[in-house]
Amino acid sequence: MKTAVFGGSFDPPHNGHLALCLFARELAGLDRLTVSVSKNPFKAPADASDDDRATMARLFVAELNTAGKFAEMSDWELQQPGPSYTIDLLRHVAALHQGDDLVLLVGEDSYRQIPQWRESQAITKLCDIAVFGRSGAKLAAASCGGILPTAMLFDFDMPVSATEVRRLAAAGQPVSHLVPQSIAAYIESHSLYRA
């Protein structure tokens, strides 16, 4: 089986995340997807609480599974005592799904940062990497060199950001065009991101 890992702060999950996961399911031939809510030590603290981010990730997984069940939500990273690192998450998923081929789903910006990640060489030995970005083949030609790991590259351009969703929500404006309906309702009902 082919199991993909898609981690992020999910503050909140949005339609770009949704499209990327569904796109990856088809193009990378995924059998299973683990969506993991992270405590990224390199990002500013999340605006929403860990509980809210976990709940929104569960809603996100439910949205993914309307196209056929293949996604599961993991709060394993949130339960760890310190910051979470991709290598630790991958080892955890590999232990859960022994014998599966692992694929790490990342955006173009994250891919470019992999050489700075903890145990980056071990990551490339443990899984394949699928990169979704605007550069597509140009990214492969211009950037792979000897620095970035070999990866499957997919053209993907969906300009939605969690920053924009938070900004609109803080201003009391609707976000239902940027996030799945269940998440928009959750943001509204819990007054998330309001100043």
Backbone bond lengths (Angstrom), bond angles and torsions (degrees), N, CA, C in turn:
res aa  C-N    CA-C-N  psi(-1)  N-CA   C-N-CA  omega(-1)  CA-C   N-CA-C  phi
1 M - - - 1.461 - - 1.520 109.69 -
2 K 1.317 114.80 153.90 1.456 120.48 178.67 1.523 108.00 -111.19
3 T 1.323 115.56 116.00 1.466 122.38 -178.52 1.514 109.44 -112.10
4 A 1.324 115.77 126.37 1.464 120.71 178.15 1.518 109.90 -102.81
5 V 1.319 114.66 152.64 1.463 122.64 177.11 1.517 107.31 -120.92
6 F 1.335 115.59 127.69 1.459 121.58 178.45 1.522 107.08 -130.14
7 G 1.317 115.52 105.43 1.459 120.57 -178.07 1.513 111.37 -107.56
8 G 1.320 114.83 156.24 1.460 119.69 177.54 1.508 110.74 177.72
9 S 1.325 114.45 172.34 1.464 118.53 178.66 1.529 110.76 -76.67
10 F 1.331 117.48 -25.33 1.467 122.46 178.82 1.530 110.72 47.16
11 D 1.318 113.45 59.43 1.466 121.93 -174.68 1.525 110.90 -124.17
12 P 1.336 119.37 61.18 1.466 129.51 2.19 1.530 111.79 -103.12
13 P 1.358 116.86 172.54 1.465 119.65 168.54 1.530 108.63 -65.20
14 H 1.331 117.67 143.52 1.466 119.46 -176.63 1.526 110.59 -136.03
15 N 1.332 114.30 -179.81 1.470 119.38 -175.11 1.527 113.11 -64.97
16 G 1.320 118.06 -25.50 1.458 120.30 174.70 1.523 110.92 -65.14
17 H 1.343 116.63 -42.66 1.464 121.10 175.60 1.532 110.34 -61.17
18 L 1.327 115.49 -43.62 1.461 121.19 -178.07 1.528 110.63 -61.30
19 A 1.327 115.77 -49.04 1.467 120.11 -179.25 1.527 111.06 -63.35
20 L 1.331 117.35 -41.56 1.466 120.84 179.94 1.525 110.64 -59.75
21 C 1.329 116.74 -46.12 1.477 120.09 -178.03 1.519 112.29 -65.44
22 L 1.322 117.09 -41.70 1.467 120.18 179.46 1.528 110.80 -69.16
23 F 1.306 116.13 -38.67 1.464 122.92 176.45 1.530 109.21 -61.20
24 A 1.336 116.48 -47.23 1.466 121.66 -179.37 1.519 111.42 -62.72
25 R 1.329 115.84 -37.66 1.465 119.01 -179.56 1.520 110.61 -56.70
26 E 1.312 115.58 -44.33 1.466 120.14 -177.50 1.531 111.97 -77.37
27 L 1.330 116.81 -50.49 1.470 119.97 -172.24 1.527 113.34 -74.63
28 A 1.336 117.24 -32.34 1.467 119.91 -179.02 1.523 111.80 -98.72
29 G 1.339 117.11 0.37 1.459 121.16 177.03 1.517 113.66 62.14
30 L 1.319 116.57 47.16 1.467 120.97 -175.87 1.518 111.93 -77.85
31 D 1.323 115.90 141.41 1.468 122.09 172.63 1.524 111.25 -97.12
32 R 1.340 115.16 -30.17 1.462 119.23 -176.44 1.521 107.83 -148.35
33 L 1.339 115.32 149.09 1.462 121.84 177.76 1.517 108.70 -131.87
34 T 1.331 115.96 126.85 1.463 121.28 172.93 1.517 107.65 -102.58
35 V 1.325 116.33 118.69 1.463 123.34 176.96 1.525 106.51 -98.84
36 S 1.321 116.46 116.40 1.461 120.81 -173.99 1.520 111.45 -116.58
37 V 1.325 115.93 128.12 1.467 121.91 178.08 1.526 107.60 -86.36
38 S 1.331 115.83 122.03 1.457 120.14 -171.19 1.522 113.80 -101.01
39 K 1.329 113.12 165.66 1.464 123.38 167.13 1.514 105.02 -119.80
40 N 1.308 116.61 77.44 1.456 122.25 -172.67 1.526 110.33 -71.91
41 P 1.346 117.58 120.23 1.461 119.35 -178.33 1.525 113.50 -71.80
42 F 1.336 117.40 -11.96 1.458 120.52 -177.23 1.526 113.22 -99.31
43 K 1.338 116.35 -1.15 1.468 119.74 179.49 1.522 110.02 -111.16
44 A 1.322 115.20 156.94 1.464 119.75 174.97 1.526 108.41 -62.09
45 P 1.337 116.84 154.88 1.468 118.92 178.38 1.532 111.09 -55.20
46 A 1.322 115.41 147.76 1.469 120.80 -179.33 1.523 110.25 -66.09
47 D 1.325 115.49 151.03 1.465 120.43 176.30 1.522 111.17 -77.49
48 A 1.325 116.98 -36.44 1.467 121.49 177.90 1.530 108.79 -91.98
49 S 1.311 116.72 154.90 1.462 120.83 179.44 1.530 110.38 -68.19
50 D 1.333 115.45 163.32 1.463 119.81 176.19 1.523 110.77 -58.14
51 D 1.333 117.12 -41.07 1.469 120.58 179.89 1.523 111.13 -62.58
52 D 1.337 116.66 -43.48 1.465 119.96 179.26 1.528 111.04 -65.78
53 R 1.323 117.14 -41.38 1.469 119.82 179.44 1.523 110.82 -65.30
54 A 1.334 116.92 -38.84 1.466 120.54 177.97 1.530 110.50 -65.36
55 T 1.324 116.40 -42.67 1.468 119.56 179.03 1.526 110.79 -63.36
56 M 1.343 116.95 -43.39 1.465 119.54 178.76 1.524 111.04 -65.26
57 A 1.331 117.50 -35.31 1.471 120.33 176.83 1.527 110.47 -65.17
58 R 1.334 117.61 -37.13 1.476 120.25 176.54 1.531 110.22 -64.75
59 L 1.319 116.86 -41.37 1.471 120.75 176.79 1.532 110.05 -62.88
60 F 1.322 115.75 -40.18 1.462 121.84 178.39 1.529 110.97 -61.17
61 V 1.328 116.56 -45.55 1.468 121.45 179.01 1.524 110.08 -63.19
62 A 1.328 117.36 -39.10 1.467 120.40 177.04 1.530 110.39 -61.14
63 E 1.332 116.71 -39.39 1.474 120.86 176.66 1.528 110.32 -63.27
64 L 1.324 116.52 -45.24 1.474 120.14 178.62 1.522 111.42 -58.91
65 N 1.315 115.90 -39.75 1.466 120.55 -174.68 1.526 113.59 -77.46
66 T 1.335 118.17 -4.98 1.472 118.76 174.42 1.522 110.25 -68.72
67 A 1.334 117.06 -19.52 1.468 121.29 177.38 1.531 111.04 -93.67
68 G 1.331 117.16 18.53 1.461 122.48 -176.39 1.513 109.75 110.77
69 K 1.309 117.40 128.82 1.465 121.04 -173.02 1.527 111.42 -65.75
70 F 1.320 115.58 121.13 1.463 120.50 174.20 1.523 112.04 -152.33
71 A 1.334 117.25 -9.97 1.461 120.36 -175.41 1.517 111.39 -107.99
72 E 1.338 114.29 148.29 1.454 121.76 174.87 1.523 107.62 -136.01
73 M 1.322 115.40 148.31 1.458 120.42 179.51 1.518 108.91 -99.33
74 S 1.327 116.79 139.50 1.458 121.89 177.11 1.519 109.96 -122.77
75 D 1.333 115.56 128.97 1.462 119.67 172.60 1.526 110.57 -108.05
76 W 1.327 116.29 19.25 1.461 122.05 -178.95 1.527 111.53 -55.33
77 E 1.342 116.75 -43.89 1.468 119.44 -179.08 1.520 111.37 -62.54
78 L 1.329 116.44 -38.94 1.469 120.35 -179.87 1.519 111.60 -65.38
79 Q 1.314 116.89 -26.84 1.464 120.89 -177.84 1.528 112.80 -83.58
80 Q 1.322 117.47 -9.83 1.460 120.08 -179.52 1.527 109.88 -76.21
81 P 1.337 117.76 146.90 1.455 120.49 -174.09 1.526 114.77 -68.28
82 G 1.334 117.97 -29.66 1.461 120.02 -178.49 1.513 111.23 -115.84
83 P 1.332 116.38 -162.25 1.469 119.62 176.61 1.518 110.55 -65.28
84 S 1.324 116.16 158.69 1.464 119.60 -178.92 1.524 109.90 -105.77
85 Y 1.320 114.21 145.49 1.458 121.34 179.54 1.522 108.47 -125.20
86 T 1.319 115.79 146.22 1.465 121.34 -176.25 1.522 112.03 -56.90
87 I 1.316 117.77 -40.63 1.460 119.91 -177.94 1.532 111.27 -60.88
88 D 1.334 116.84 -38.57 1.466 119.90 179.39 1.527 110.88 -67.41
89 L 1.321 116.51 -41.23 1.464 121.01 177.72 1.531 110.26 -62.31
90 L 1.318 117.01 -45.03 1.464 120.28 -179.34 1.523 111.37 -62.27
91 R 1.317 116.94 -40.88 1.468 119.96 177.73 1.522 111.00 -64.37
92 H 1.325 116.65 -38.72 1.461 121.29 177.74 1.532 110.58 -62.70
93 V 1.331 117.49 -48.68 1.468 121.88 -179.56 1.531 110.44 -64.99
94 A 1.328 117.15 -39.49 1.469 120.38 178.42 1.527 111.04 -62.34
95 A 1.336 117.33 -36.75 1.468 121.01 178.31 1.525 111.13 -69.71
96 L 1.330 116.78 -36.01 1.469 121.40 179.36 1.524 111.56 -69.86
97 H 1.311 116.89 -37.42 1.467 122.54 -173.29 1.533 108.83 -121.55
98 Q 1.309 115.94 61.02 1.459 121.30 -176.51 1.530 110.89 -59.04
99 G 1.316 114.96 136.13 1.454 121.02 179.54 1.514 114.19 89.91
100 D 1.338 117.87 -13.85 1.464 120.43 178.14 1.524 110.03 -73.78
101 D 1.317 116.19 151.43 1.462 121.88 169.38 1.522 106.84 -83.55
102 L 1.337 117.14 123.91 1.465 121.11 -178.34 1.523 111.11 -94.50
103 V 1.332 114.67 141.90 1.459 122.18 175.65 1.523 107.59 -130.58
104 L 1.307 116.92 127.85 1.462 122.06 175.67 1.525 108.38 -96.49
105 L 1.331 116.37 122.42 1.462 121.70 178.10 1.522 108.60 -93.39
106 V 1.326 116.65 125.29 1.461 120.81 179.04 1.517 110.64 -139.61
107 G 1.320 114.83 154.45 1.451 120.75 170.67 1.521 109.91 -81.27
108 E 1.300 114.94 169.20 1.463 120.50 -176.69 1.527 112.26 -60.69
109 D 1.330 117.74 -41.58 1.464 120.48 -178.98 1.526 111.13 -62.98
110 S 1.327 116.51 -43.90 1.467 120.11 178.92 1.520 110.61 -64.36
111 Y 1.314 116.39 -40.55 1.464 120.45 -179.81 1.525 111.21 -57.74
112 R 1.305 116.28 -42.73 1.464 120.28 -179.23 1.532 111.91 -65.12
113 Q 1.334 116.92 -21.41 1.475 121.03 -178.51 1.532 113.15 -92.35
114 I 1.313 118.61 -7.90 1.472 121.14 -174.46 1.532 113.32 -52.28
115 P 1.334 119.94 -39.37 1.470 117.62 179.56 1.535 113.75 -58.26
116 Q 1.334 117.87 -22.86 1.463 120.98 178.99 1.534 112.44 -90.20
117 W 1.318 118.25 -6.33 1.458 120.85 -177.69 1.522 110.88 -73.31
118 R 1.313 115.63 154.90 1.461 121.71 176.15 1.533 109.50 -60.32
119 E 1.324 116.33 130.45 1.461 123.89 177.97 1.534 112.46 50.53
120 S 1.323 115.56 46.71 1.469 119.64 -176.40 1.527 112.32 -59.04
121 Q 1.322 117.96 -34.33 1.464 120.24 178.78 1.533 110.89 -65.49
122 A 1.334 116.28 -37.36 1.467 120.54 179.27 1.523 110.71 -67.60
123 I 1.333 116.98 -33.80 1.473 120.84 178.77 1.521 109.98 -58.83
124 T 1.325 115.77 -45.89 1.465 119.46 -176.15 1.523 112.31 -69.90
125 K 1.341 117.44 -21.68 1.464 120.26 176.55 1.524 111.63 -82.26
126 L 1.327 115.76 -25.53 1.459 120.78 -175.12 1.528 113.12 -87.76
127 C 1.337 117.03 -25.72 1.468 118.94 -174.73 1.521 111.38 -151.39
128 D 1.336 114.28 164.44 1.460 121.22 166.11 1.523 107.17 -84.83
129 I 1.315 116.64 158.77 1.460 121.28 179.90 1.519 108.41 -120.47
130 A 1.331 115.53 129.57 1.464 121.58 176.05 1.525 107.57 -113.44
131 V 1.322 115.90 120.91 1.460 122.23 -175.48 1.529 109.50 -107.63
132 F 1.327 114.78 130.09 1.464 121.28 179.39 1.516 107.46 -116.57
133 G 1.352 115.85 115.14 1.456 118.42 -177.63 1.499 112.43 -159.94
134 R 1.316 113.75 176.73 1.455 120.89 -176.51 1.523 112.12 -79.25
135 S 1.336 117.37 -21.02 1.463 119.41 -173.34 1.520 113.47 -81.29
136 G 1.318 116.87 -25.76 1.456 120.70 178.03 1.513 113.07 52.52
137 A 1.322 116.16 -126.81 1.463 121.14 -176.55 1.526 111.60 -62.86
138 K 1.334 117.97 -30.17 1.460 120.41 179.03 1.523 110.43 -62.27
139 L 1.330 116.50 -35.73 1.465 120.48 178.20 1.521 109.70 -61.19
140 A 1.323 116.62 -42.86 1.466 120.54 179.89 1.521 110.40 -63.52
141 A 1.309 116.94 -44.24 1.453 120.60 -176.24 1.524 112.02 -71.24
142 A 1.319 116.69 -38.43 1.456 120.05 -171.87 1.520 113.98 -91.24
143 S 1.322 118.16 -26.08 1.451 118.58 -166.92 1.510 116.42 -119.26
144 C 1.319 119.20 -20.99 1.460 118.61 -171.01 1.516 111.92 -66.28
145 G 1.309 118.44 -43.91 1.450 122.34 174.19 1.512 113.78 29.54
146 G 1.321 116.84 -138.82 1.447 121.02 176.75 1.503 112.54 -102.93
147 I 1.327 118.05 2.47 1.458 121.46 -173.73 1.526 110.75 -97.64
148 L 1.304 116.95 -54.28 1.456 120.61 -176.64 1.527 110.58 -84.19
149 P 1.322 116.88 144.88 1.465 119.48 -179.49 1.526 111.97 -70.94
150 T 1.311 115.22 157.66 1.463 120.88 174.75 1.523 108.30 -60.86
151 A 1.329 116.68 140.56 1.461 120.27 -176.76 1.520 110.55 -151.51
152 M 1.339 114.59 157.59 1.458 120.56 168.32 1.528 105.80 -82.60
153 L 1.314 116.91 131.28 1.461 120.90 -175.03 1.519 110.25 -114.91
154 F 1.331 115.32 128.66 1.466 120.92 -178.90 1.519 109.53 -125.66
155 D 1.339 115.41 130.53 1.465 119.50 173.50 1.520 108.57 -66.44
156 F 1.301 116.09 125.94 1.463 120.57 -178.57 1.519 108.15 -154.89
157 D 1.317 116.20 118.13 1.459 119.98 -179.22 1.517 108.98 -136.18
158 M 1.308 115.91 98.47 1.463 120.98 175.84 1.519 106.95 -132.19
159 P 1.328 116.20 94.35 1.459 120.64 -172.27 1.527 113.57 -74.24
160 V 1.327 115.46 73.10 1.473 121.76 173.85 1.513 105.60 -123.99
161 S 1.323 116.62 136.37 1.462 118.98 178.31 1.525 110.12 -131.97
162 A 1.327 114.44 149.13 1.466 119.88 176.21 1.525 110.21 -63.44
163 T 1.329 116.86 -32.24 1.468 120.88 178.54 1.524 110.23 -59.81
164 E 1.330 116.52 -44.07 1.470 120.77 179.54 1.524 110.89 -66.26
165 V 1.335 117.19 -40.69 1.469 120.24 178.01 1.525 109.93 -60.69
166 R 1.322 117.47 -45.85 1.470 121.01 179.64 1.519 111.01 -63.30
167 R 1.324 117.22 -40.16 1.466 120.87 -179.50 1.525 110.83 -62.46
168 L 1.328 116.50 -46.51 1.462 120.02 179.43 1.524 111.32 -64.84
169 A 1.332 116.61 -43.88 1.466 119.89 179.79 1.520 110.80 -62.11
170 A 1.338 117.12 -39.61 1.468 121.20 179.34 1.529 111.20 -62.94
171 A 1.344 115.91 -31.01 1.466 120.93 179.88 1.527 112.04 -87.64
172 G 1.338 116.85 3.48 1.461 120.39 179.66 1.516 113.80 75.24
173 Q 1.326 116.69 17.72 1.464 120.91 -179.40 1.527 109.84 -94.54
174 P 1.334 117.77 155.49 1.467 120.44 -179.03 1.531 111.74 -67.23
175 V 1.340 114.32 147.22 1.469 120.24 178.32 1.525 111.26 -123.34
176 S 1.329 116.94 7.13 1.468 120.78 -173.65 1.525 113.29 -64.99
177 H 1.325 118.09 -16.27 1.463 120.41 176.05 1.530 111.96 -84.43
178 L 1.329 117.12 -7.11 1.462 121.59 -176.47 1.521 113.72 -114.43
179 V 1.315 117.23 -17.88 1.468 121.68 -178.11 1.525 108.83 -132.32
180 P 1.343 117.21 157.39 1.465 118.67 174.38 1.525 110.89 -56.82
181 Q 1.328 116.59 150.45 1.464 121.70 -174.42 1.525 112.55 -56.26
182 S 1.329 117.55 -40.05 1.469 119.93 -178.38 1.528 110.71 -63.96
183 I 1.317 117.16 -34.85 1.466 120.89 179.38 1.520 110.61 -75.83
184 A 1.326 117.08 -38.52 1.469 119.67 175.14 1.527 110.31 -59.05
185 A 1.333 116.64 -42.23 1.466 120.72 179.81 1.528 110.50 -65.74
186 Y 1.326 116.68 -38.31 1.468 120.43 179.52 1.531 110.44 -66.47
187 I 1.319 116.91 -44.76 1.469 121.14 178.30 1.525 109.90 -58.34
188 E 1.328 115.84 -44.96 1.467 120.59 -178.95 1.527 111.55 -66.28
189 S 1.322 116.84 -48.13 1.472 120.12 -174.63 1.530 112.89 -69.06
190 H 1.349 116.64 -24.92 1.464 119.70 179.59 1.543 112.22 -104.85
191 S 1.326 115.69 8.59 1.480 121.34 178.38 1.529 111.81 50.10
192 L 1.338 115.81 41.40 1.457 119.07 -179.45 1.528 110.75 -71.01
193 Y 1.309 115.25 147.05 1.462 125.36 174.49 1.520 113.53 69.95
194 R 1.316 116.55 6.59 1.468 119.05 176.17 1.522 109.02 -74.82
195 A 1.324 115.87 139.97 1.476 119.58 -178.43 1.520 110.90 -69.43
